[in-house]
Amino acid sequence: MNAEETLKLISTKTWCNINDLMKLTGLSRSSALKIRNKIKDTLNYEIHTRDLPMNVVIDYLNIDVEYLKNVSTRKEVQNENNKWNEKRKH
């Protein structure tokens, strides 16, 4: 996943299911299940669902949200500059 896709995933979902965890980590289902169980073990409260709170997953995986925002913004600006340069050439 690129920065933009990662940012979209973590910002649009409150809960992280196993498929989301697989996408975020790039790991197989069995490895993602192990990570999910480790995260559940670290919580000081019980969760009565298979999904995890997205903010807990972000913290556990040490995802730098500000960095993702900066990279995504830079990419948008670069795309706009490329479009402008293409228009100038014609």
VOGULUM-388649 format. One record per residue (C-alpha): residue number from 1; x negated, y negated, z. Coordinates in steps of 0.02 Angstrom, whole numbers, plus 32768, in hexadecimal, padded with zeros to 4 digits. Layout:
<sites>
kelum; c1; c2; c3
NUM; X; Y; Z
...
</sites>
This chain:
<sites>
kelum; c1; c2; c3
1; 8000; 8000; 8000
2; 7FC4; 7F52; 7FDD
3; 7FD1; 7EC0; 8055
4; 8073; 7E7E; 800C
5; 80CA; 7F28; 8016
6; 808D; 7F43; 80C8
7; 80C9; 7E98; 80FE
8; 8173; 7EB6; 80AF
9; 8185; 7F5E; 8105
10; 8157; 7F22; 81B3
11; 81BA; 7E81; 81A7
12; 825D; 7ECB; 8167
13; 8270; 7F5C; 81DF
14; 828C; 7F5D; 829A
15; 826F; 8018; 82A9
16; 81E5; 807F; 825A
17; 8216; 812C; 821D
18; 819D; 81B7; 81EF
19; 819D; 8187; 8137
20; 816F; 80D4; 8163
21; 80E4; 8113; 81D4
22; 80A3; 8180; 8147
23; 80A0; 80E8; 80D3
24; 804A; 8079; 8153
25; 7FC4; 80F8; 817E
26; 7FB0; 814F; 80D6
27; 7FB5; 81F6; 8131
28; 8016; 8297; 8119
29; 80BA; 82BA; 8171
30; 8069; 832B; 81F3
31; 7FE4; 82AA; 821D
32; 8066; 8220; 8226
33; 80CD; 828C; 829D
34; 8035; 829F; 830E
35; 801D; 81E3; 830F
36; 80D6; 81C8; 8334
37; 80C9; 823E; 83C8
38; 802C; 81E6; 8407
39; 8084; 813E; 83FC
40; 811B; 8182; 845A
41; 80A7; 81C5; 84E2
42; 8059; 8119; 84FA
43; 8100; 80C2; 8516
44; 8139; 8098; 85C5
45; 81ED; 80B8; 8597
46; 8252; 8140; 8541
47; 8290; 8136; 8490
48; 8324; 81A4; 8467
49; 8307; 81A1; 83AC
50; 8284; 81E3; 8336
51; 825C; 8133; 82FA
52; 81E5; 80BD; 8351
53; 81F3; 8001; 8369
54; 8193; 7FB0; 82DA
55; 813A; 7F37; 834F
56; 80F4; 7FCB; 83B2
57; 80B6; 801D; 8311
58; 8066; 7F7A; 82D8
59; 800B; 7F6B; 837F
60; 7FD5; 8022; 8381
61; 7F92; 801C; 82CE
62; 7F43; 7F72; 82F0
63; 7F92; 7F24; 8255
64; 7F5E; 7E6F; 8241
65; 8000; 7E1C; 8209
66; 7FB1; 7D70; 81F4
67; 7F2E; 7DB8; 8180
68; 7FB5; 7E0C; 8118
69; 8013; 7D67; 810C
70; 7F75; 7D0B; 80D5
71; 7F49; 7D8D; 8052
72; 7FFB; 7D8E; 800E
73; 8000; 7CD0; 8006
74; 7F58; 7CC8; 7FAD
75; 7F95; 7D48; 7F2F
76; 8031; 7CE0; 7F0B
77; 7FCA; 7C43; 7EF3
78; 7F52; 7CA0; 7E82
79; 7FE3; 7CE1; 7E18
80; 8027; 7C30; 7E07
81; 7F7C; 7BF0; 7DD3
82; 7F6C; 7C7B; 7D52
83; 8017; 7C50; 7D09
84; 7FE6; 7B98; 7D00
85; 7F41; 7BC2; 7CAB
86; 7F9A; 7C30; 7C2C
87; 8010; 7BA2; 7C01
88; 7F7D; 7B2C; 7BE8
89; 7F2B; 7BA2; 7B6C
90; 7FC2; 7B9E; 7AF8
</sites>
